[in-house]
Amino acid sequence: MAATRAAIALDEVGGVAFDMDGVVTDTAPVHAAAWKEALDPFLRDYARSAGERIPPFDVHGDYLRYLDGRTRAEGARAFLASRGMASAEGTDRQAPDAAAVALVCERKDAAFLDRVRRFGVAGFASTVALVGELRRAGAATALVSASRNCAAVMEAAGLADLFGVRVDGGDAARLHLPGKPDPALFVEAARRMRVPVARTAVVEDAVAGVEAGARGGFALVIGVDRTGQERELYRHGAHVVVSDLSQVTVVGRSA
């Protein structure tokens, strides 16, 4: 079971990097719905041309397994490969070309932004409270997201000023940083906070993000389990898993 309590000890941790989707903002369901809107028509057309049946996108299992925490392009390729649409040995199915993958990603982006504009975005109050507590105790905080829409989402949630440091999909493209599960985004966040990786904590809800924190050798990797992934989060390197950040306390003051 997920831990009932967890602590960030500021004698060991000087900075905390938070993932956005699912940790700071309740946008994971919005992303999943946008992916379904973009992918299902593509899958139907592809299946019709191939003369076979291809299962539609599942907003829970497929999103968590292939897309959550990854860049759009990396996630799209991983999902399409799961449906046999990849240049892999043992399959006769032709892989979609780069233009087709790019079109799916563009449609997903448009669908996501449309939903954000129409319905807004909710932030998690417990996360906002924890960030405030960390800052008052002298710890550095950073927002990390693979999304190029990071600024728009935070603005829609009314949280544009919550973090002084932000590393997002635009930074990843400009600096040629690989996406999660590579730790590069979190390493860049630690650099901008001017805190060593070995004294930086990572807070993530995605398996790929937790794995990034573990690979990077971060001081503490906190998994947030809102979708029943506790076992997977631990398996991929979380030091502790909670169901909500109200269960995390801050101990001491940062040096």
PEVENRA-V345998 format. One record per run of one state. SS is the DSSP state (H for helix, E for strand, - for the rest). FROM is the first residue (numbers start at 1). LEN is the number of residues. If there is no record, write none. Layout:
BEGIN
{{SS & FROM & LEN} {SS & FROM & LEN}}
END
This chain:
BEGIN
{{- & 1 & 5} {E & 6 & 4} {- & 10 & 5} {E & 15 & 5} {- & 20 & 1} {E & 21 & 1} {- & 22 & 3} {E & 25 & 1} {- & 26 & 2} {H & 28 & 23} {- & 51 & 10} {H & 61 & 7} {- & 68 & 4} {H & 72 & 11} {- & 83 & 15} {H & 98 & 22} {- & 120 & 3} {E & 123 & 1} {- & 124 & 1} {H & 125 & 12} {- & 137 & 3} {E & 140 & 5} {- & 145 & 5} {H & 150 & 7} {- & 157 & 8} {E & 165 & 3} {- & 168 & 1} {H & 169 & 7} {- & 176 & 8} {H & 184 & 10} {- & 194 & 3} {H & 197 & 3} {E & 200 & 5} {- & 205 & 2} {H & 207 & 9} {- & 216 & 4} {E & 220 & 5} {- & 225 & 5} {H & 230 & 6} {- & 236 & 4} {E & 240 & 3} {- & 243 & 2} {H & 245 & 3} {E & 248 & 4} {- & 252 & 4}}
END
